[in-house]
């Protein structure tokens, strides 16, 4: 269940209550007259089945509550109530499949920003990826994949395209471009230092039987990127808590390629360096496209469920 709190002008409170009472997935409606101080007005609260939230928010936006008041959402882990059970049964669809766009925008918006933490984690991941590829060590590559934070901006970019949010798209693109640029620069410097000290030899890229996929662009790699985008967005929409696993899946197509490109450039293996960068670009595009398709499919399914919304049952009031 989702707890919804609306701050609204007093003259619009009856309309807000009507919207909530008319939705079959809503229960526990509470009105606190005059409780809101800034902005002044009433506070209306209700518990909603997750699949009912998007439709209710759209109606409240139509009343101008987002403009003249405010709408808060809070996830409820446990609700012991027969009325809540009836509301969840009456709401169309399944809660795990429901898309709450404002919640998704808030979550991806936080991950889309270029921060010191994001840049440091991406840089460390690329350094580990470079070490893993040069030493042909899958274990080290997996370590780099675990650290890779790049799915946040990739998901935000897909959400921005789906919802036509140019500002969010710019923030996500900036985080990706600047983050990978810094990571590549640091990794290149590290590889150059390693070559000077003898830690990285000229034949370091000679036998890469375990990690050759990093710089070989092909349909299989694109398929992995598409599957990664689908898995990442589905997990994000479901809020299943599988972020670490999804992060590993996403990073398998990005971080190792970036790290390898830096090492290959230092060693003068330009064909492999360009192949890695091409792999990185193809995978980023594939992830975003796949995530966008998931969003469009989920959004169309949600709109279809809303149009089939049944009338409210008397006992769910």
C-alpha positions as CSV (number, residue, x, y, z in Angstrom):
1,X,0.0,0.0,0.0
2,X,1.0,3.6,-0.6
3,X,0.1,6.4,1.9
4,X,-1.0,9.5,-0.1
5,X,-1.1,12.9,1.6
6,X,-2.6,15.9,-0.2
7,X,-2.3,19.5,0.9
8,X,-5.1,21.4,-0.7
9,X,-7.0,24.7,-0.5
10,X,-10.1,24.2,1.6
11,X,-12.5,24.9,-1.2
12,X,-11.1,22.0,-3.2
13,X,-11.1,19.5,-0.3
14,X,-14.6,18.0,-1.3
15,X,-13.3,17.4,-4.8
16,X,-10.1,15.7,-3.5
17,X,-12.2,13.5,-1.2
18,X,-14.5,12.6,-4.1
19,X,-11.6,11.5,-6.2
20,X,-10.3,9.3,-3.4
21,X,-13.7,7.8,-2.5
22,X,-14.5,7.1,-6.2
23,X,-11.3,5.0,-6.7
24,X,-11.8,1.3,-5.9
25,X,-8.2,1.0,-4.8
26,X,-8.4,3.7,-2.1
27,X,-9.3,3.3,1.6
28,X,-8.6,4.9,5.0
29,X,-9.5,8.4,3.8
30,X,-8.8,11.0,6.5
31,X,-9.5,14.8,6.3
32,X,-7.7,17.2,8.7
33,X,-9.4,20.6,8.2
34,X,-7.1,23.6,8.4
35,X,-4.0,21.5,9.3
36,X,-1.8,22.8,6.5
37,X,0.0,26.0,7.4
38,X,2.3,26.5,4.3
39,X,0.6,26.4,1.9
40,X,-2.5,27.0,3.9
41,X,-5.4,24.7,3.6
42,X,-6.5,21.2,4.5
43,X,-4.7,17.9,4.7
44,X,-6.3,14.8,3.1
45,X,-4.7,11.4,3.6
46,X,-5.6,8.0,2.2
47,X,-4.1,4.6,1.7
48,X,-4.0,3.3,-1.9
49,X,-3.2,0.1,-3.6
50,X,0.0,0.7,-5.6
51,X,-1.8,0.1,-8.9
52,X,-4.3,2.8,-8.1
53,X,-1.8,5.6,-7.3
54,X,-1.0,6.8,-10.9
55,X,-4.7,7.3,-11.8
56,X,-5.4,9.2,-8.5
57,X,-2.4,11.5,-9.0
58,X,-3.6,12.3,-12.5
59,X,-7.0,13.4,-11.2
60,X,-5.4,15.4,-8.4
61,X,-3.2,17.2,-10.9
62,X,-6.3,18.0,-12.9
63,X,-7.6,19.7,-9.8
64,X,-4.4,21.7,-9.5
65,X,-3.4,20.2,-6.2
66,X,0.3,19.9,-7.3
67,X,0.3,23.6,-8.2
68,X,-1.6,25.1,-5.3
69,X,-0.8,22.6,-2.6
70,X,1.3,19.4,-2.6
71,X,1.1,15.6,-3.0
72,X,3.3,13.2,-0.9
73,X,3.7,9.5,-1.3
74,X,5.0,7.1,1.3
75,X,5.4,3.3,0.9
76,X,3.8,1.3,3.7
77,X,5.5,-2.0,4.5
78,X,2.7,-3.4,6.7
79,X,-1.0,-2.5,6.8
80,X,-3.3,-4.6,8.9
81,X,-6.8,-3.8,7.7
82,X,-9.6,-5.6,6.0
83,X,-10.5,-2.4,4.2
84,X,-7.0,-2.3,2.8
85,X,-7.2,-5.9,1.7
86,X,-10.5,-5.1,-0.2
87,X,-8.9,-2.1,-1.8
88,X,-6.0,-4.1,-3.1
89,X,-8.4,-6.8,-4.5
90,X,-10.6,-4.2,-6.1
91,X,-7.8,-2.2,-7.8
92,X,-7.1,-3.4,-11.4
93,X,-3.8,-5.1,-12.2
94,X,-1.0,-6.1,-9.9
95,X,0.9,-3.8,-7.6
96,X,4.3,-5.2,-8.6
97,X,3.6,-4.2,-12.2
98,X,2.3,-0.7,-11.5
99,X,4.3,2.3,-12.7
100,X,4.2,5.4,-10.5
101,X,5.8,7.9,-12.7
102,X,6.5,10.6,-10.1
103,X,8.1,8.0,-7.8
104,X,10.2,6.8,-10.7
105,X,11.3,10.3,-11.7
106,X,12.3,11.0,-8.1
107,X,14.4,7.9,-7.8
108,X,16.1,8.1,-11.1
109,X,16.6,11.9,-10.7
110,X,18.7,11.3,-7.6
111,X,20.9,8.8,-9.5
112,X,21.2,10.9,-12.6
113,X,23.3,13.7,-11.0
114,X,27.1,13.9,-11.5
115,X,28.5,13.6,-8.0
116,X,31.9,13.0,-6.5
117,X,30.7,9.6,-5.2
118,X,29.5,8.5,-8.7
119,X,32.7,9.6,-10.4
120,X,35.0,7.9,-7.8
121,X,33.0,4.6,-7.9
122,X,33.0,4.6,-11.7
123,X,36.7,5.4,-11.8
124,X,37.6,2.6,-9.3
125,X,35.4,0.2,-11.3
126,X,37.2,1.1,-14.5
127,X,40.6,0.6,-12.9
128,X,39.6,-2.8,-11.6
129,X,38.1,-3.7,-15.0
130,X,41.4,-2.7,-16.7
131,X,43.4,-4.9,-14.2
132,X,41.0,-7.8,-14.8
133,X,41.2,-7.6,-18.5
134,X,44.9,-7.2,-18.7
135,X,45.5,-10.1,-16.4
136,X,42.7,-12.1,-18.1
137,X,41.1,-12.5,-14.6
138,X,37.3,-12.9,-14.7
139,X,37.2,-12.6,-10.9
140,X,38.7,-9.1,-11.0
141,X,36.3,-8.2,-13.8
142,X,33.4,-9.3,-11.6
143,X,34.7,-7.1,-8.9
144,X,34.6,-4.1,-11.3
145,X,31.1,-5.0,-12.3
146,X,29.9,-5.0,-8.7
147,X,31.2,-1.4,-8.2
148,X,29.9,0.1,-11.4
149,X,27.3,2.7,-10.6
150,X,26.4,3.6,-14.2
151,X,22.9,2.1,-14.4
152,X,21.5,5.0,-12.4
153,X,22.1,7.6,-15.2
154,X,21.3,5.1,-17.9
155,X,17.9,4.4,-16.3
156,X,17.3,8.1,-15.8
157,X,18.0,8.8,-19.5
158,X,15.4,6.2,-20.5
159,X,12.9,7.7,-18.1
160,X,13.6,11.2,-19.3
161,X,13.0,10.2,-22.9
162,X,9.8,8.3,-22.0
163,X,8.4,11.3,-20.0
164,X,9.9,14.1,-22.2
165,X,12.0,15.6,-19.4
166,X,14.9,17.4,-21.2
167,X,16.5,18.6,-17.9
168,X,16.7,15.1,-16.5
169,X,18.1,13.8,-19.9
170,X,20.8,16.5,-19.8
171,X,21.7,15.6,-16.2
172,X,21.9,11.9,-17.0
173,X,23.9,12.4,-20.2
174,X,26.3,14.8,-18.4
175,X,26.9,12.2,-15.6
176,X,27.6,9.5,-18.1
177,X,29.9,11.6,-20.4
178,X,31.9,13.3,-17.7
179,X,32.0,10.3,-15.4
180,X,33.3,8.0,-18.1
181,X,35.7,10.7,-19.3
182,X,37.2,11.1,-15.9
183,X,37.4,7.3,-15.3
184,X,39.1,6.8,-18.7
185,X,41.6,9.6,-18.0
186,X,42.5,8.2,-14.6
187,X,42.7,4.6,-15.9
188,X,44.8,5.7,-18.9
189,X,47.2,7.5,-16.4
190,X,47.3,4.4,-14.3
191,X,48.1,2.1,-17.3
192,X,50.8,4.5,-18.4
193,X,52.3,4.4,-14.9
194,X,52.1,0.6,-14.9
195,X,53.9,0.5,-18.2
196,X,56.7,2.7,-16.9
197,X,57.2,0.5,-13.8
198,X,56.9,-2.8,-15.8
199,X,53.6,-3.8,-14.2
200,X,51.9,-3.6,-17.6
201,X,54.0,-5.3,-20.3
202,X,53.8,-4.8,-24.1
203,X,52.3,-8.3,-24.5
204,X,49.7,-7.8,-21.8
205,X,46.9,-8.0,-24.5
206,X,48.4,-11.0,-26.2
207,X,46.2,-13.8,-24.7
208,X,42.8,-12.8,-23.6
209,X,40.8,-15.9,-24.0
210,X,38.5,-15.2,-21.0
211,X,37.8,-11.5,-21.7
212,X,38.0,-11.0,-25.4
213,X,34.3,-10.2,-25.4
214,X,35.2,-6.7,-24.1
215,X,36.4,-5.4,-27.5
216,X,34.7,-7.8,-30.0
217,X,31.5,-5.9,-31.1
218,X,28.9,-8.3,-32.3
219,X,25.2,-9.4,-32.1
220,X,25.8,-11.4,-28.9
221,X,27.2,-8.4,-27.1
222,X,24.3,-6.3,-28.3
223,X,21.9,-9.0,-27.0
224,X,23.6,-8.9,-23.6
225,X,23.1,-5.1,-23.5
226,X,19.5,-5.4,-24.4
227,X,18.8,-8.1,-21.8
228,X,20.7,-6.0,-19.3
229,X,18.5,-3.0,-20.0
230,X,15.3,-5.0,-19.7
231,X,16.5,-6.7,-16.5
232,X,17.6,-3.4,-14.9
233,X,14.4,-1.5,-15.7
234,X,12.1,-4.3,-14.6
235,X,14.0,-4.5,-11.3
236,X,13.8,-0.8,-10.9
237,X,10.0,-0.7,-11.6
238,X,9.4,-3.6,-9.2
239,X,11.6,-2.2,-6.5
240,X,12.6,-5.8,-5.8
241,X,15.8,-5.0,-4.0
242,X,17.9,-6.8,-6.5
243,X,20.0,-3.7,-7.3
244,X,23.4,-5.4,-6.7
245,X,22.6,-8.3,-9.1
246,X,21.3,-5.9,-11.7
247,X,24.3,-3.7,-11.3
248,X,26.6,-6.7,-12.1
249,X,24.5,-7.5,-15.2
250,X,24.6,-3.9,-16.4
251,X,28.3,-3.4,-15.8
252,X,29.3,-6.5,-17.7
253,X,28.7,-4.5,-20.8
254,X,30.2,-1.1,-19.9
255,X,32.9,-0.9,-17.2
256,X,35.3,-3.6,-18.6
257,X,35.1,-2.0,-22.1
258,X,36.0,1.4,-20.7
259,X,38.9,0.0,-18.7
260,X,40.2,-2.1,-21.5
261,X,40.1,0.9,-24.0
262,X,42.4,2.9,-21.7
263,X,45.0,0.1,-21.5
264,X,44.9,-0.7,-25.2
265,X,45.4,3.0,-26.0
266,X,48.5,3.1,-23.8
267,X,49.9,0.0,-25.4
268,X,49.2,1.4,-28.9
269,X,46.7,-1.3,-29.7
270,X,44.4,1.1,-31.4
271,X,42.2,-1.4,-33.1
272,X,41.4,-3.0,-29.8
273,X,41.0,0.4,-28.1
274,X,38.5,1.5,-30.8
275,X,36.7,-1.8,-30.6
276,X,36.3,-1.4,-26.9
277,X,35.0,2.2,-27.2
278,X,32.6,1.0,-29.9
279,X,31.5,-1.8,-27.6
280,X,30.9,0.7,-24.9
281,X,28.8,3.0,-27.2
282,X,26.7,0.1,-28.6
283,X,26.0,-1.3,-25.1
284,X,25.0,2.1,-23.7
285,X,22.6,2.7,-26.5
286,X,21.3,-0.9,-26.3
287,X,20.7,-0.6,-22.5
288,X,18.8,2.7,-22.9
289,X,16.7,1.5,-25.8
290,X,15.7,-1.7,-24.0
291,X,14.9,0.2,-20.8
292,X,12.8,2.7,-22.8
293,X,10.8,-0.1,-24.4
294,X,10.1,-1.6,-21.0
295,X,8.9,1.8,-19.8
296,X,6.7,2.4,-22.8
297,X,5.2,-1.1,-22.5
298,X,4.6,-0.7,-18.7
299,X,3.0,2.8,-19.3
300,X,0.7,1.6,-22.0
301,X,-0.4,-1.4,-19.8
302,X,-1.1,1.0,-16.9
303,X,-3.2,3.3,-19.1
304,X,-5.2,0.3,-20.3
305,X,-5.9,-0.8,-16.7
306,X,-7.0,2.6,-15.8
307,X,-9.6,2.7,-18.6
308,X,-11.0,-0.6,-17.4
309,X,-11.3,0.6,-13.8
310,X,-14.5,-0.8,-12.2
311,X,-16.9,1.2,-10.2
312,X,-16.3,1.4,-6.5
313,X,-17.8,-1.3,-4.4
314,X,-19.9,-0.1,-1.5
315,X,-18.1,-2.1,1.2
316,X,-14.7,-0.6,0.2
317,X,-15.7,3.0,1.2
